[in-house]
């Protein structure tokens, strides 16, 4: 379903009017007199970088945060919410980032939590599951067994269950704060189908997200916040992407253009022998035998859908998995990486897509996370001196713009973008010759994305080899010298970057029907 036209949006009934909303946390003002109106049967997106005030504004309407000043009118009547229960009683439901479901309860118990039907002897369980089933069916989820434990569901289905719980009281307003942050493309579309169904039922919705393409695909109107202030509002179909990004980050796109220019100046066309090469590298049922050559100072992009073999290739290149076919050479000598530590001894490092479980170490400080790999390479018999450690950490905090700048702060207290910078600093401290980056800009705010793209350009300019995996094809084209295209766990092509290469070129390669004569079965090497 495409977004509504401007005319149909103008005549929609105004459900919520928020006027002059100001929020102070101690001496810090996080919202500065923000106005927002929500209309029935409309999805209103909130856009802005981390810290722009999106979550705070949602929490005000959800009754979680009491504003310092300002007013709220619901269907023309003034309201004041001092708690989430007040908002729910008035018909406002929220799916917030920090309100998890109860994993040990069933689907039905989660949907009806706080609204359980009671009989003479306590909770009427049959009625509870009947009502939960009815609610799920209304959202197109009638196939779910309400007695099934929630912990058995995928993140996407759990997210849909959380929306079903929010809809249990048939609210007029639904608030969604970053509901797609952990979902893949197919799961996002499943969620969007539910939201479009709710829109058709006349529910007014707020959708806060930093995923630009998702917002443009789903929403009817956009409000942009920056540093706690509202800077723009317009129909979603009337905004240019470049204009939207410029409004969010408070400057034009000169930095992205500068990155592209830097990569053009230093674009590498492979000459001579590669310093890293694989022939027939593969793993049964995981990745078909693959050939790949990598040169110093070259950025090689890896394009493909989820499940195409991108991450599997990265892990085989860096010792995260052990191949069962093929050979690998570094500087002309055959090597075998039995672990990431073995690859690191050759100054080859990988930053995983899952930075929380396979990247930064929760419970350790910024300082400890940055120095971990370098100290491991040196061995614990040669500890870094206090002065050496502090100088190194301070240098990377400054170079990568890590905030807060206090190296003693625990890494889990940082935003996603700053956690990613800490992870990159860890590997840069080892002075790598090759870094493999798996979705380094996924799920982070736009300024951090720009800074990390700039870092990749600088790495290539300083003669470091980079393998870049990214679902953002524009990013791959901006940064890469060559792009390897993967599909169904097979390398199906490789293209050099240049003026004729576009996103459409790569999409067409991925979308092209398989040719049995060209694509070998998994486990066999390509011919030629």
Beta strands, then each sheet from edge to edge (+ up, - down):
strand 1: 14-25
strand 2: 28-39
strand 3: 42-47
strand 4: 69-74
strand 5: 77-79
strand 6: 92-95
strand 7: 118-119
strand 8: 122-123
strand 9: 173-177
strand 10: 204-208
strand 11: 221-226
strand 12: 229-235
strand 13: 276-283
strand 14: 287-294
strand 15: 299-303
strand 16: 325-330
strand 17: 333-335
strand 18: 348-351
strand 19: 434-438
strand 20: 465-469
strand 21: 482-487
strand 22: 490-496
sheet 1: 2+ 1- 4+ 5-
sheet 2: 6+ 9+ 10+ 3+ 11+ 12-
sheet 3: 7+ 8-
sheet 4: 14+ 13- 16+ 17-
sheet 5: 18+ 19+ 20+ 15+ 21+ 22-
end
